[in-house]
Amino acid sequence: MIFVGIDVAKDKHDCFICNSAGEVLFSAFTIPNSMEGFNSLYEKIKSSCDDLSNVKVGLEATGHYSYNLLGYLLDKGCPTFVINPLHTNLYRKSLSLRKTKTDKVDAHTIAMMLMSDVNLKSYSNTLYHNEELKSLTRYRFDKVSQRAKLKQSVSRLVNILFPELEKLVPTLHMKSVYALLSEYPSAHHIAGAHMTRLTNILYTTSRGHYDRDTAIRFRNTARNSIGSVMPAKSLELRHTIKLIDELTSEIDEIESAIKEIMDKINSPIMSIRGVGYRMAAMIIAEIGDFDMFSSPDKILAYAGLSPSTYQSGQMTSTHSHMEKRGSRCLRYALFNATKYVCRWEPTFTVYLEKKLAEGKHYNVAVSHAAKKLVRVIFHLQKTGQAFQA
């Protein structure tokens, strides 16, 4: 066997190649982060072993810096292992008590880890090509978080400029309310608005739900409002609503791209009532290749949904909390998908009610249902079967 350790950086990569006998074939060397450097590395690997099935290449998980090199090695057919930097750090410390850390030492450490036959699983093409879906779902997650913060700003500004408006509508975050506030961003502006124009805005944007009587009620309330007259806040409100509209348009475009990929994947977890395109996409994207996990419990641990344990001597903790480690996005997707599944799928509804009857807090009961959902998802993905209650 030939073992290749690679320490990834932005502009260059440090490499080390040895065989299973411990013989150093290529001492630590550096390649540029370019096609010329990639080809140079591949030539050294090929000169060491003709059969690529006898090669193991390891590199640290360094986000986007390793993505291009990883794709190159997979396309060349090299079995590649992506290793958590925490593992390499602990392994390096186990070899020596000296505080020695350089890129060349890290490359050597990664090669030694591969040689020691630790429990590692090679990176698959499924994981690599799944990155597009993962990028889209995480990008959408960030955009939705940004929009949520802007909506909080809208609520804050309306509470200053026209606090009574909140009692006149089911929610401030409606298309008709945003259209109204974009043109009349305070009680003072609405109080002086022309009735025909005010009625037209509300009627058009609400699709006929708000008529002239509603416009009259809005204007009369505005004339008796305690809202402040602050041009700076009104300008901020207008700009915030404009940003929300732009983000909503971007999120719709992202979701369209996600749906297109999900239609091609045609995952069986979509057969579970309550699991929509968005949550299913995030779950599949974050888990990646299900063959990387030997059991549902390992997916739970990866999502950080497993209960923490603490035992020392005769003391054992009786109040275990969720670990909350691993993929934050996966934990978010599983927890939120579970809430909808418990609402629409009778089997899960009964299970949630059982946990609530045991005296568990709602969120704790949902976490138990989430574990049940992970077991179901794992089975469906492994067998390709559709969900049957």
C-alpha positions as CSV (number, residue, x, y, z in Angstrom):
1,M,0.0,0.0,0.0
2,I,1.1,3.6,-0.7
3,F,0.0,6.3,1.7
4,V,-0.1,10.0,0.7
5,G,-0.5,12.7,3.3
6,I,-1.5,16.2,2.1
7,D,-1.7,19.3,4.2
8,V,-3.9,21.8,2.4
9,A,-3.4,25.5,2.3
10,K,-4.6,28.4,0.2
11,D,-1.7,28.8,-2.3
12,K,0.2,25.6,-1.8
13,H,-0.1,22.0,-0.5
14,D,2.6,20.1,1.5
15,C,2.7,16.4,0.6
16,F,4.4,13.2,2.0
17,I,4.4,9.7,0.4
18,C,5.5,6.4,2.0
19,N,4.6,2.7,1.7
20,S,3.2,0.2,4.2
21,A,6.7,-0.9,5.2
22,G,7.3,2.6,6.5
23,E,9.8,3.4,3.7
24,V,9.7,7.1,2.7
25,L,9.2,7.3,-1.1
26,F,9.0,11.1,-1.3
27,S,10.0,13.1,1.7
28,A,7.9,16.2,2.5
29,F,7.6,18.3,-0.7
30,T,5.4,21.3,-1.7
31,I,3.2,21.7,-4.7
32,P,1.5,24.9,-5.9
33,N,-2.3,25.1,-5.9
34,S,-2.5,24.9,-9.7
35,M,-3.0,22.3,-12.4
36,E,0.7,22.0,-12.8
37,G,1.1,21.2,-9.1
38,F,-1.8,18.7,-9.2
39,N,-0.3,16.9,-12.2
40,S,3.1,16.8,-10.4
41,L,1.6,15.1,-7.4
42,Y,-0.3,12.6,-9.5
43,E,2.9,11.7,-11.4
44,K,4.7,11.0,-8.1
45,I,1.8,8.8,-7.0
46,K,1.8,6.9,-10.3
47,S,5.5,6.4,-10.1
48,S,5.1,4.9,-6.7
49,C,2.3,2.5,-7.6
50,D,0.7,1.6,-10.9
51,D,-2.5,0.2,-9.3
52,L,-4.4,3.1,-7.7
53,S,-6.5,0.7,-5.7
54,N,-3.4,0.2,-3.5
55,V,-3.2,4.0,-2.8
56,K,-4.7,5.9,0.1
57,V,-4.6,9.7,-0.1
58,G,-5.5,11.7,3.0
59,L,-6.1,15.4,3.4
60,E,-7.6,17.6,6.1
61,A,-11.1,19.0,5.9
62,T,-10.3,22.6,5.2
63,G,-13.5,23.8,3.6
64,H,-13.2,25.3,0.1
65,Y,-9.4,25.2,0.0
66,S,-9.4,21.4,-0.5
67,Y,-12.3,21.3,-2.8
68,N,-10.4,21.6,-6.2
69,L,-7.7,19.1,-5.2
70,L,-10.3,16.7,-3.9
71,G,-12.2,16.8,-7.2
72,Y,-9.0,16.3,-9.1
73,L,-8.0,13.2,-7.1
74,L,-11.4,11.7,-7.3
75,D,-11.5,12.2,-11.1
76,K,-8.1,10.4,-11.3
77,G,-9.6,7.4,-9.4
78,C,-7.5,7.9,-6.2
79,P,-9.1,6.6,-3.0
80,T,-9.2,9.8,-0.9
81,F,-9.9,10.3,2.8
82,V,-11.0,13.6,4.2
83,I,-9.9,13.8,7.8
84,N,-11.2,16.0,10.6
85,P,-8.4,18.4,11.7
86,L,-9.2,17.6,15.3
87,H,-8.3,13.9,14.6
88,T,-4.9,14.8,13.1
89,N,-4.2,17.2,16.0
90,L,-4.9,14.6,18.6
91,Y,-3.0,11.9,16.6
92,R,0.1,14.2,16.3
93,K,0.0,14.9,20.0
94,S,-0.1,11.1,20.7
95,L,3.1,10.7,18.7
96,S,5.2,13.2,20.6
97,L,4.9,15.6,23.6
98,R,6.9,18.2,21.7
99,K,5.0,21.2,20.5
100,T,5.9,20.8,16.9
101,K,3.4,21.8,14.2
102,T,4.4,22.7,10.7
103,D,2.7,22.0,7.3
104,K,5.3,19.4,6.5
105,V,4.8,17.7,9.9
106,D,1.0,17.7,9.3
107,A,1.5,16.0,5.9
108,H,3.6,13.3,7.6
109,T,1.1,12.9,10.4
110,I,-1.8,12.4,7.9
111,A,0.2,9.7,6.1
112,M,0.9,7.9,9.4
113,M,-2.8,8.1,10.3
114,L,-3.6,6.3,7.1
115,M,-0.9,3.7,7.7
116,S,-2.2,3.0,11.3
117,D,-5.5,1.9,9.8
118,V,-7.7,4.1,12.0
119,N,-11.4,3.9,11.3
120,L,-11.6,6.2,8.3
121,K,-13.9,6.0,5.3
122,S,-13.0,7.2,1.8
123,Y,-14.6,10.2,0.3
124,S,-17.1,9.1,-2.4
125,N,-18.2,10.7,-5.7
126,T,-21.6,10.9,-4.1
127,L,-20.3,13.2,-1.4
128,Y,-18.3,15.3,-3.9
129,H,-21.2,15.8,-6.4
130,N,-23.5,16.4,-3.4
131,E,-21.6,19.6,-2.7
132,E,-23.8,21.6,-5.1
133,L,-26.9,20.8,-3.2
134,K,-25.1,21.5,0.1
135,S,-23.9,24.8,-1.1
136,L,-27.5,25.8,-2.2
137,T,-29.1,24.7,1.0
138,R,-26.6,26.5,3.2
139,Y,-26.8,29.6,1.0
140,R,-30.5,29.6,1.4
141,F,-30.2,29.1,5.2
142,D,-28.0,32.2,5.4
143,K,-30.4,34.3,3.2
144,V,-33.4,33.2,5.3
145,S,-31.5,34.1,8.5
146,Q,-30.7,37.6,7.1
147,R,-34.3,38.1,6.1
148,A,-35.5,37.1,9.6
149,K,-33.3,39.8,11.2
150,L,-34.6,42.4,8.8
151,K,-38.2,41.4,9.6
152,Q,-37.3,42.0,13.3
153,S,-36.1,45.5,12.3
154,V,-39.4,46.2,10.5
155,S,-41.4,45.2,13.7
156,R,-39.1,47.5,15.7
157,L,-39.5,50.5,13.3
158,V,-43.3,50.1,13.0
159,N,-43.5,50.1,16.8
160,I,-41.9,53.5,16.7
161,L,-43.6,55.0,13.7
162,F,-47.1,53.5,13.8
163,P,-47.6,51.1,16.7
164,E,-51.3,50.7,16.2
165,L,-50.8,49.1,12.8
166,E,-50.0,45.7,14.3
167,K,-53.5,45.4,15.7
168,L,-55.1,46.2,12.4
169,V,-53.5,43.3,10.4
170,P,-52.9,39.6,11.1
171,T,-49.1,40.1,10.7
172,L,-46.9,43.0,9.6
173,H,-45.0,40.8,7.2
174,M,-47.6,40.7,4.4
175,K,-47.2,41.9,0.9
176,S,-50.0,44.5,1.3
177,V,-48.5,45.9,4.5
178,Y,-45.1,46.1,3.0
179,A,-46.5,47.9,-0.1
180,L,-48.3,50.3,2.2
181,L,-45.2,51.1,4.4
182,S,-43.0,51.4,1.3
183,E,-45.0,54.4,0.1
184,Y,-46.3,55.7,3.5
185,P,-43.6,54.7,6.1
186,S,-45.2,56.2,9.2
187,A,-48.6,57.1,10.7
188,H,-48.0,60.7,9.8
189,H,-47.6,59.8,6.1
190,I,-50.7,57.5,6.1
191,A,-52.8,60.2,7.9
192,G,-52.2,62.6,5.0
193,A,-52.5,60.0,2.2
194,H,-55.1,60.5,-0.6
195,M,-57.9,58.0,0.0
196,T,-58.1,56.8,-3.7
197,R,-54.3,56.1,-3.7
198,L,-54.4,54.4,-0.3
199,T,-57.4,52.2,-1.3
200,N,-55.8,51.3,-4.6
201,I,-52.5,50.1,-2.9
202,L,-54.3,48.0,-0.3
203,Y,-56.8,46.5,-2.7
204,T,-54.3,45.6,-5.4
205,T,-51.6,44.1,-3.2
206,S,-54.1,42.2,-1.0
207,R,-55.9,40.8,-4.1
208,G,-59.2,42.4,-3.1
209,H,-59.1,41.4,0.5
210,Y,-58.6,45.0,1.8
211,D,-61.2,47.4,0.4
212,R,-62.0,51.2,0.9
213,D,-63.5,50.6,4.3
214,T,-60.2,49.1,5.4
215,A,-58.3,52.1,4.0
216,I,-60.5,54.5,5.9
217,R,-59.9,52.5,9.1
218,F,-56.2,52.6,8.5
219,R,-56.2,56.4,7.9
220,N,-58.4,57.2,10.9
221,T,-56.2,55.1,13.2
222,A,-53.1,56.8,11.8
223,R,-54.6,60.3,12.5
224,N,-55.0,59.3,16.2
225,S,-51.7,57.4,16.4
226,I,-49.0,58.0,19.1
227,G,-46.3,57.1,16.5
228,S,-43.3,59.4,16.3
229,V,-42.5,61.6,13.3
230,M,-38.9,60.6,12.6
231,P,-37.8,61.0,8.9
232,A,-34.6,59.0,9.6
233,K,-36.6,56.0,10.9
234,S,-39.0,56.3,8.0
235,L,-36.1,56.1,5.5
236,E,-34.7,53.1,7.4
237,L,-38.1,51.4,7.2
238,R,-38.3,51.9,3.4
239,H,-34.8,50.6,2.8
240,T,-35.4,47.6,5.1
241,I,-38.5,46.6,3.2
242,K,-36.7,47.0,-0.1
243,L,-33.9,44.6,1.2
244,I,-36.5,42.1,2.3
245,D,-38.1,42.1,-1.1
246,E,-34.7,41.6,-2.8
247,L,-33.8,38.7,-0.4
248,T,-37.2,37.1,-1.0
249,S,-36.6,37.2,-4.7
250,E,-33.2,35.6,-4.3
251,I,-34.5,32.9,-1.9
252,D,-37.2,32.0,-4.5
253,E,-34.5,31.6,-7.1
254,I,-32.4,29.4,-4.8
255,E,-35.4,27.3,-3.9
256,S,-36.1,26.7,-7.6
257,A,-32.6,25.4,-8.1
258,I,-32.9,23.2,-5.1
259,K,-36.2,21.7,-6.3
260,E,-34.7,21.0,-9.7
261,I,-31.9,18.9,-8.0
262,M,-34.3,17.2,-5.7
263,D,-36.5,16.2,-8.6
264,K,-33.5,14.4,-10.1
265,I,-32.6,12.7,-6.8
266,N,-36.2,11.6,-6.2
267,S,-35.4,10.6,-2.6
268,P,-37.8,8.3,-0.8
269,I,-37.8,10.5,2.3
270,M,-40.1,12.8,0.3
271,S,-42.8,10.2,0.8
272,I,-43.0,11.1,4.5
273,R,-45.8,13.6,5.0
274,G,-44.5,16.8,6.4
275,V,-41.0,16.5,4.9
276,G,-41.0,19.1,2.1
277,Y,-38.4,19.9,-0.6
278,R,-36.5,22.4,1.5
279,M,-36.0,20.3,4.7
280,A,-35.4,17.1,2.7
281,A,-32.8,18.9,0.6
282,M,-31.0,20.1,3.7
283,I,-31.1,16.7,5.3
284,I,-29.7,14.9,2.2
285,A,-27.1,17.6,1.6
286,E,-25.8,17.6,5.2
287,I,-25.7,13.8,5.6
288,G,-24.3,13.3,2.1
289,D,-23.4,9.6,1.4
290,F,-25.5,7.4,3.7
291,D,-23.0,4.6,3.2
292,M,-20.6,6.6,5.4
293,F,-22.8,5.9,8.4
294,S,-23.2,2.3,9.7
295,S,-26.2,3.1,11.9
296,P,-28.8,5.8,12.5
297,D,-27.1,6.5,15.9
298,K,-24.1,7.8,14.0
299,I,-26.2,10.2,12.1
300,L,-27.7,11.4,15.3
301,A,-24.2,12.0,16.7
302,Y,-23.2,13.8,13.6
303,A,-26.2,16.1,13.9
304,G,-25.5,16.7,17.6
305,L,-28.9,15.3,18.6
306,S,-27.5,12.5,20.9
307,P,-27.8,13.0,24.7
308,S,-24.5,13.9,26.4
309,T,-23.2,11.5,29.1
310,Y,-21.1,12.2,32.1
311,Q,-19.9,9.6,34.6
312,S,-17.0,9.8,37.0
313,G,-16.4,7.4,39.9
314,Q,-19.8,6.7,41.5
315,M,-21.4,9.8,40.1
316,T,-23.5,9.6,37.0
317,S,-25.3,12.6,35.5
318,T,-29.1,12.1,35.5
319,H,-29.8,15.3,33.5
320,S,-28.4,14.7,30.0
321,H,-28.5,17.6,27.5
322,M,-28.4,17.5,23.8
323,E,-24.7,17.5,22.6
324,K,-25.3,20.2,19.9
325,R,-22.1,19.3,18.1
326,G,-21.6,18.4,14.5
327,S,-23.7,19.9,11.7
328,R,-25.8,22.8,12.9
329,C,-27.7,22.9,9.6
330,L,-28.6,19.2,9.8
331,R,-29.7,19.6,13.4
332,Y,-31.9,22.5,12.4
333,A,-33.4,20.6,9.4
334,L,-34.2,17.5,11.4
335,F,-35.7,19.3,14.3
336,N,-38.0,21.5,12.1
337,A,-38.9,18.7,9.8
338,T,-40.0,16.6,12.8
339,K,-42.4,19.3,14.0
340,Y,-44.2,19.1,10.6
341,V,-44.1,15.3,10.4
342,C,-45.6,15.1,13.9
343,R,-48.4,17.3,12.7
344,W,-49.2,15.4,9.5
345,E,-48.1,11.8,10.1
346,P,-50.4,10.0,12.6
347,T,-47.6,7.5,13.7
348,F,-45.4,10.4,14.8
349,T,-48.3,12.3,16.3
350,V,-49.1,9.4,18.6
351,Y,-45.4,9.1,19.5
352,L,-45.1,12.8,20.3
353,E,-48.2,12.7,22.5
354,K,-46.8,9.6,24.3
355,K,-43.6,11.5,25.2
356,L,-45.6,14.6,26.3
357,A,-47.8,12.4,28.5
358,E,-44.6,11.1,30.2
359,G,-44.1,14.7,31.4
360,K,-41.4,15.7,28.9
361,H,-41.0,19.3,27.8
362,Y,-42.2,19.9,24.2
363,N,-38.8,20.5,22.8
364,V,-37.5,17.3,24.5
365,A,-40.4,15.3,23.1
366,V,-39.7,16.7,19.6
367,S,-36.0,15.6,20.0
368,H,-37.2,12.1,20.7
369,A,-39.4,12.2,17.7
370,A,-36.5,13.5,15.7
371,K,-34.5,10.4,16.6
372,K,-37.4,8.2,15.4
373,L,-37.4,10.2,12.2
374,V,-33.7,9.7,11.7
375,R,-34.2,5.9,12.0
376,V,-37.0,6.0,9.4
377,I,-34.9,8.2,7.0
378,F,-31.9,5.9,7.3
379,H,-34.0,2.9,6.5
380,L,-35.7,4.5,3.5
381,Q,-32.4,5.8,2.0
382,K,-30.8,2.4,2.5
383,T,-33.6,0.4,1.0
384,G,-35.1,2.9,-1.5
385,Q,-38.6,2.1,-0.2
386,A,-41.3,4.7,0.2
387,F,-42.6,5.5,3.7
388,Q,-45.5,3.3,4.9
389,A,-47.0,4.2,8.3
